[in-house]
Amino acid sequence: MATPDFNIRQVRIERVAAWLFITGLVVACLIYFATFLQPLVLAVMVWYFIYAMKGYGRRLKIRKRSLPEWVLTTFAFILIVLITYVVIEIVTYNLELIIARSPEYIANSRDLLESIQTVERFARIQERLIERIEEFDFRPLFTGLLNGLSGLAGNLVMIIIYAGFLIAEQRTFRKKLTIIANTSERASDFFTILRQVNDAVRIYVIVKSQMSLLTGLLSYFILLMFDVDFPILWAFLIFLLNYIPYVGSLAATLLPAAFAVFQFQSFTIFIWIMLAVGTTQIVVGNIVEPRVMGRTLNLSPLGTLLALAFWGLIWGILGMIISVPITSILVIIASHIPSMRFLAIWLSETGELDNIESVRPA
């Protein structure tokens, strides 16, 4: 006859096995259906951008009356599509120019290495570096970026369709969710979780986009001041990589600084650009953004890095960009489910979940 302790252990083992199976199944679906899910995720981000732009549009008064909602929605939707198209065209043009001028930059880097005076001990290392530079071809890297942008442009139509249907269904979301929740005994919990998730994602997407845009614009003027080639391209990459926690800011600072070495044949310019762009990243990311964001998303640095690695592994750059809001959603949902509460505690920054509230701007 089985003892109570044995039965408890068996139940725990079965529960762990069930969670492992569900997790594996979810990961497999995320990988297998990535082609379908990624445009949908981007459409949701577009939907949040439209929501933010409508908020700004409501401040516009004509004869002391706000514009109709359908006008604000249509205008915001068209504006976002036009901005996306123009950005893709500009970045594509700059990438093509870099690919065309790559032999010039490789020759500059070779001349720079040859001009360095070294002792005899390091002369052989210098020769090997020069040989590697002559063999190195970074055109495949930029060609890959170009192909990625082409793929994004190809998915743009699908993203627009998804976003359009999300906007069309927005009016009936609340009604449908109310009907679903009323069939459950925990209707209030359902709407609490939904409100917290929506507020957390909305504030994160809006504020992070504003701060990324500010960082990109300031970096653009800094690069113009130093006369670095293709400042629009580097500013766009800084804007995009700023969504990626920790490593994104570092990569966004290193890219234009390293490129400037090839352009100017000088290591001094590398230091100056690192200091200027890096200072901008630090000021905006650590001083301005916390003041605008208000409370943090209550995510631990380790949990954020693990989420970054996981989503980057399965979805690449897009996965890295959405890793923070996805992790925040997971913490909010897990904090309301007793069997998953341990996960929310581990992923949270402080471990305190009793008073989890949606993020509010300061």
Secondary structure per residue as TSV (DSSP state, phi and psi in degrees):
chain	resnum	aa	ss	phi	psi
A	1	M	-	360.0	131.4
A	2	A	-	-72.9	140.0
A	3	T	-	-81.0	159.6
A	4	P	H	-59.2	-39.0
A	5	D	H	-63.2	-39.8
A	6	F	H	-63.5	-41.9
A	7	N	H	-63.9	-38.8
A	8	I	H	-64.4	-44.4
A	9	R	H	-62.3	-39.8
A	10	Q	H	-64.2	-41.0
A	11	V	H	-63.2	-41.7
A	12	R	H	-64.5	-42.0
A	13	I	H	-62.5	-42.6
A	14	E	H	-64.4	-38.0
A	15	R	H	-66.6	-44.0
A	16	V	H	-62.7	-42.6
A	17	A	H	-62.3	-39.3
A	18	A	H	-65.2	-42.6
A	19	W	H	-66.2	-39.0
A	20	L	H	-64.2	-40.0
A	21	F	H	-65.1	-45.3
A	22	I	H	-63.1	-42.7
A	23	T	H	-62.4	-46.0
A	24	G	H	-61.1	-39.8
A	25	L	H	-66.0	-41.1
A	26	V	H	-64.3	-44.9
A	27	V	H	-62.3	-43.0
A	28	A	H	-61.5	-39.9
A	29	C	H	-68.2	-38.8
A	30	L	H	-61.7	-38.4
A	31	I	H	-75.1	-46.5
A	32	Y	H	-69.3	-39.1
A	33	F	T	-100.1	23.9
A	34	A	H	-59.4	-39.5
A	35	T	H	-60.5	-33.8
A	36	F	H	-83.9	-40.1
A	37	L	H	-77.7	-35.6
A	38	Q	H	-62.3	-47.4
A	39	P	H	-60.8	-32.3
A	40	L	H	-66.9	-41.3
A	41	V	H	-63.3	-44.0
A	42	L	H	-63.1	-35.4
A	43	A	H	-65.0	-38.1
A	44	V	H	-64.0	-40.8
A	45	M	H	-62.5	-41.1
A	46	V	H	-60.9	-40.3
A	47	W	H	-60.5	-41.2
A	48	Y	H	-68.0	-37.6
A	49	F	H	-62.4	-41.5
A	50	I	H	-63.0	-40.7
A	51	Y	H	-59.1	-43.0
A	52	A	H	-66.8	-43.6
A	53	M	H	-66.8	-33.3
A	54	K	H	-64.7	-35.2
A	55	G	H	-62.4	-40.3
A	56	Y	H	-69.8	-36.7
A	57	G	H	-66.7	-28.7
A	58	R	T	-66.4	-20.0
A	59	R	T	-74.3	-17.2
A	60	L	-	-79.7	122.1
A	61	K	E	-113.6	136.3
A	62	I	E	-120.6	113.2
A	63	R	T	55.3	43.4
A	64	K	T	63.5	21.4
A	65	R	E	-127.1	140.1
A	66	S	E	-76.1	155.7
A	67	L	-	-68.3	150.8
A	68	P	-	-60.1	152.1
A	69	E	H	-60.7	-38.6
A	70	W	H	-67.8	-31.2
A	71	V	H	-68.9	-45.3
A	72	L	H	-61.5	-43.0
A	73	T	H	-64.7	-46.1
A	74	T	H	-63.4	-45.2
A	75	F	H	-63.2	-45.5
A	76	A	H	-63.4	-40.9
A	77	F	H	-63.7	-47.6
A	78	I	H	-64.6	-40.3
A	79	L	H	-63.9	-42.6
A	80	I	H	-64.7	-41.7
A	81	V	H	-63.2	-43.5
A	82	L	H	-64.9	-43.4
A	83	I	H	-61.3	-44.7
A	84	T	H	-61.1	-44.4
A	85	Y	H	-63.4	-45.4
A	86	V	H	-63.8	-42.7
A	87	V	H	-62.3	-44.2
A	88	I	H	-61.7	-42.3
A	89	E	H	-64.4	-44.2
A	90	I	H	-65.5	-46.0
A	91	V	H	-65.8	-40.2
A	92	T	H	-60.6	-43.3
A	93	Y	H	-62.2	-43.7
A	94	N	H	-65.7	-38.8
A	95	L	H	-64.4	-40.1
A	96	E	H	-63.0	-38.0
A	97	L	H	-65.6	-40.9
A	98	I	H	-63.4	-42.8
A	99	I	H	-61.7	-40.7
A	100	A	H	-68.1	-33.6
A	101	R	H	-98.7	8.3
A	102	S	H	-59.5	-38.5
A	103	P	H	-59.0	-33.8
A	104	E	H	-65.3	-43.2
A	105	Y	H	-70.2	-35.1
A	106	I	H	-65.6	-40.6
A	107	A	H	-63.7	-38.3
A	108	N	H	-63.1	-42.7
A	109	S	H	-67.3	-35.1
A	110	R	H	-65.6	-44.7
A	111	D	H	-62.0	-36.3
A	112	L	H	-64.4	-44.8
A	113	L	H	-65.7	-37.9
A	114	E	H	-67.9	-27.1
A	115	S	H	-80.0	-12.2
A	116	I	-	-77.2	127.1
A	117	Q	-	-86.7	122.3
A	118	T	-	-128.1	160.9
A	119	V	-	-74.7	165.3
A	120	E	H	-59.2	-31.3
A	121	R	H	-62.4	-34.9
A	122	F	H	-99.5	2.8
A	123	A	H	-63.4	-40.8
A	124	R	H	-65.9	-38.9
A	125	I	H	-62.4	-40.3
A	126	Q	H	-62.5	-42.7
A	127	E	H	-62.0	-41.3
A	128	R	H	-65.3	-39.4
A	129	L	H	-62.9	-41.6
A	130	I	H	-63.1	-41.3
A	131	E	H	-62.1	-42.1
A	132	R	H	-66.1	-38.3
A	133	I	H	-62.9	-42.3
A	134	E	H	-65.7	-31.7
A	135	E	H	-83.6	-22.3
A	136	F	-	-73.0	139.0
A	137	D	-	-136.0	106.5
A	138	F	-	-90.5	8.9
A	139	R	H	-62.7	-37.3
A	140	P	H	-58.8	-33.2
A	141	L	H	-62.4	-50.4
A	142	F	H	-72.3	-29.1
A	143	T	H	-65.6	-37.5
A	144	G	H	-63.0	-42.0
A	145	L	H	-62.9	-39.6
A	146	L	H	-63.8	-42.7
A	147	N	H	-65.1	-36.5
A	148	G	H	-63.9	-41.0
A	149	L	H	-66.1	-36.5
A	150	S	H	-64.1	-40.2
A	151	G	H	-64.3	-39.6
A	152	L	H	-64.0	-41.7
A	153	A	H	-63.2	-35.6
A	154	G	H	-66.8	-33.6
A	155	N	H	-83.9	-6.8
A	156	L	H	-59.3	-39.5
A	157	V	H	-62.0	-45.0
A	158	M	H	-65.0	-39.0
A	159	I	H	-63.1	-42.1
A	160	I	H	-62.4	-41.6
A	161	I	H	-63.3	-47.0
A	162	Y	H	-59.8	-46.6
A	163	A	H	-62.2	-39.3
A	164	G	H	-61.4	-43.0
A	165	F	H	-69.0	-34.6
A	166	L	H	-62.4	-41.7
A	167	I	H	-65.4	-42.5
A	168	A	H	-65.1	-35.3
A	169	E	H	-84.1	-7.2
A	170	Q	H	-59.2	-38.3
A	171	R	H	-64.3	-30.2
A	172	T	H	-99.1	-1.0
A	173	F	H	-56.1	-52.9
A	174	R	H	-60.7	-42.6
A	175	K	H	-63.3	-46.2
A	176	K	H	-64.7	-42.9
A	177	L	H	-65.8	-34.4
A	178	T	H	-64.5	-42.0
A	179	I	H	-63.0	-43.0
A	180	I	H	-64.6	-45.4
A	181	A	H	-67.5	-34.9
A	182	N	H	-66.7	-18.9
A	183	T	T	-84.0	-3.4
A	184	S	S	-110.0	152.5
A	185	E	T	-76.7	-14.4
A	186	R	T	-116.0	48.8
A	187	A	H	-62.8	-40.9
A	188	S	H	-64.2	-40.9
A	189	D	H	-62.9	-38.4
A	190	F	H	-60.7	-47.6
A	191	F	H	-72.2	-29.3
A	192	T	H	-64.4	-46.7
A	193	I	H	-62.6	-44.8
A	194	L	H	-62.2	-42.3
A	195	R	H	-64.9	-44.0
A	196	Q	H	-64.6	-42.4
A	197	V	H	-63.5	-46.7
A	198	N	H	-62.8	-44.5
A	199	D	H	-64.9	-43.2
A	200	A	H	-62.9	-47.3
A	201	V	H	-68.3	-42.9
A	202	R	H	-61.4	-49.7
A	203	I	H	-65.5	-40.1
A	204	Y	H	-63.5	-49.3
A	205	V	H	-61.9	-45.0
A	206	I	H	-67.9	-51.2
A	207	V	H	-67.8	-42.3
A	208	K	H	-63.1	-37.7
A	209	S	H	-66.0	-41.7
A	210	Q	H	-62.4	-44.3
A	211	M	H	-69.9	-36.4
A	212	S	H	-66.2	-40.1
A	213	L	H	-65.0	-42.2
A	214	L	H	-62.4	-44.3
A	215	T	H	-62.9	-42.9
A	216	G	H	-63.8	-42.1
A	217	L	H	-65.8	-45.9
A	218	L	H	-62.3	-41.3
A	219	S	H	-65.7	-35.1
A	220	Y	H	-59.6	-46.5
A	221	F	H	-68.9	-33.2
A	222	I	H	-64.3	-45.4
A	223	L	H	-67.3	-34.2
A	224	L	H	-63.4	-39.9
A	225	M	H	-63.2	-37.0
A	226	F	T	-87.0	-0.5
A	227	D	T	61.6	37.8
A	228	V	-	-77.9	136.8
A	229	D	S	-64.3	148.3
A	230	F	-	56.8	51.7
A	231	P	H	-63.9	-30.7
A	232	I	H	-64.6	-42.0
A	233	L	H	-62.3	-47.2
A	234	W	H	-67.3	-36.1
A	235	A	H	-64.8	-39.4
A	236	F	H	-65.0	-43.2
A	237	L	H	-64.1	-38.0
A	238	I	H	-63.4	-43.8
A	239	F	H	-58.5	-46.8
A	240	L	H	-69.8	-47.1
A	241	L	H	-70.6	-17.8
A	242	N	T	-66.8	-18.3
A	243	Y	T	-72.9	-21.9
A	244	I	S	-86.3	120.7
A	245	P	T	-66.9	145.1
A	246	Y	T	65.3	-76.3
A	247	V	H	-71.9	-24.8
A	248	G	H	-65.1	-44.4
A	249	S	H	-64.6	-40.0
A	250	L	H	-64.5	-46.3
A	251	A	H	-64.0	-39.5
A	252	A	H	-65.4	-28.6
A	253	T	H	-81.1	-38.0
A	254	L	H	-70.7	-36.6
A	255	L	H	-59.1	-56.8
A	256	P	H	-67.3	-31.0
A	257	A	H	-67.2	-43.8
A	258	A	H	-66.4	-38.5
A	259	F	H	-64.3	-36.4
A	260	A	H	-62.7	-30.2
A	261	V	H	-62.9	-43.5
A	262	F	H	-65.4	-36.6
A	263	Q	H	-73.5	-47.2
A	264	F	H	-99.0	-4.8
A	265	Q	T	55.0	46.0
A	266	S	-	-150.1	137.2
A	267	F	S	-85.1	-18.1
A	268	T	H	-65.3	-39.7
A	269	I	H	-63.7	-30.9
A	270	F	H	-60.2	-45.9
A	271	I	H	-65.1	-44.5
A	272	W	H	-63.1	-43.7
A	273	I	H	-69.7	-38.4
A	274	M	H	-58.9	-44.3
A	275	L	H	-66.6	-46.0
A	276	A	H	-67.8	-53.7
A	277	V	H	-69.0	-39.2
A	278	G	H	-61.9	-40.9
A	279	T	H	-63.1	-40.5
A	280	T	H	-60.9	-44.3
A	281	Q	H	-59.9	-44.3
A	282	I	H	-66.9	-45.4
A	283	V	H	-64.0	-48.5
A	284	V	I	-68.6	-44.5
A	285	G	I	-74.6	-32.2
A	286	N	I	-109.4	-11.6
A	287	I	I	-118.6	-55.7
A	288	V	I	-71.4	-50.5
A	289	E	H	-60.0	-47.3
A	290	P	H	-59.6	-33.7
A	291	R	H	-68.8	-36.3
A	292	V	H	-79.3	-41.4
A	293	M	H	-69.9	-31.3
A	294	G	-	80.2	-125.9
A	295	R	S	-68.1	149.1
A	296	T	-	-77.4	175.0
A	297	L	-	-81.4	4.5
A	298	N	-	58.9	49.1
A	299	L	B	-115.6	135.9
A	300	S	-	-74.0	147.3
A	301	P	H	-58.7	-41.0
A	302	L	H	-64.7	-44.0
A	303	G	H	-62.3	-37.5
A	304	T	H	-65.4	-42.5
A	305	L	H	-65.1	-41.3
A	306	L	H	-64.4	-41.7
A	307	A	H	-64.3	-39.5
A	308	L	H	-60.4	-45.3
A	309	A	H	-65.6	-42.9
A	310	F	H	-64.5	-52.8
A	311	W	H	-69.0	-32.7
A	312	G	H	-65.5	-33.6
A	313	L	H	-67.6	-39.6
A	314	I	H	-94.7	-27.6
A	315	W	H	-126.5	7.2
A	316	G	H	68.6	-141.7
A	317	I	H	-60.3	-43.6
A	318	L	H	-60.0	-40.6
A	319	G	H	-62.0	-40.1
A	320	M	H	-64.1	-38.2
A	321	I	H	-66.4	-40.3
A	322	I	H	-92.1	1.9
A	323	S	H	-61.2	-39.3
A	324	V	H	-68.4	-53.5
A	325	P	H	-62.6	-35.2
A	326	I	H	-64.4	-42.9
A	327	T	H	-65.0	-39.5
A	328	S	H	-62.2	-41.4
A	329	I	H	-61.7	-42.9
A	330	L	H	-61.5	-41.4
A	331	V	H	-64.4	-43.1
A	332	I	H	-63.1	-46.8
A	333	I	H	-66.4	-45.8
A	334	A	H	-64.2	-29.7
A	335	S	H	-67.9	-19.6
A	336	H	T	-98.8	-1.9
A	337	I	S	-113.9	113.8
A	338	P	G	-52.8	-41.8
A	339	S	G	-72.2	-15.9
A	340	M	G	-111.1	5.1
A	341	R	H	-61.9	-33.5
A	342	F	H	-59.9	-36.8
A	343	L	H	-67.0	-41.4
A	344	A	H	-63.3	-37.6
A	345	I	H	-65.1	-44.2
A	346	W	H	-67.2	-35.5
A	347	L	H	-82.8	-17.7
A	348	S	B	-78.6	161.1
A	349	E	S	-76.2	-41.9
A	350	T	S	-105.1	-17.2
A	351	G	S	83.7	-3.9
A	352	E	-	-93.1	117.2
A	353	L	-	-119.0	-8.1
A	354	D	T	-63.7	-31.4
A	355	N	T	-114.4	33.5
A	356	I	-	-63.1	128.9
A	357	E	-	-132.9	162.6
A	358	S	-	-66.6	152.4
A	359	V	-	-71.0	132.9
A	360	R	-	-120.4	141.0
A	361	P	-	-69.2	146.6
A	362	A	-	-71.9	360.0
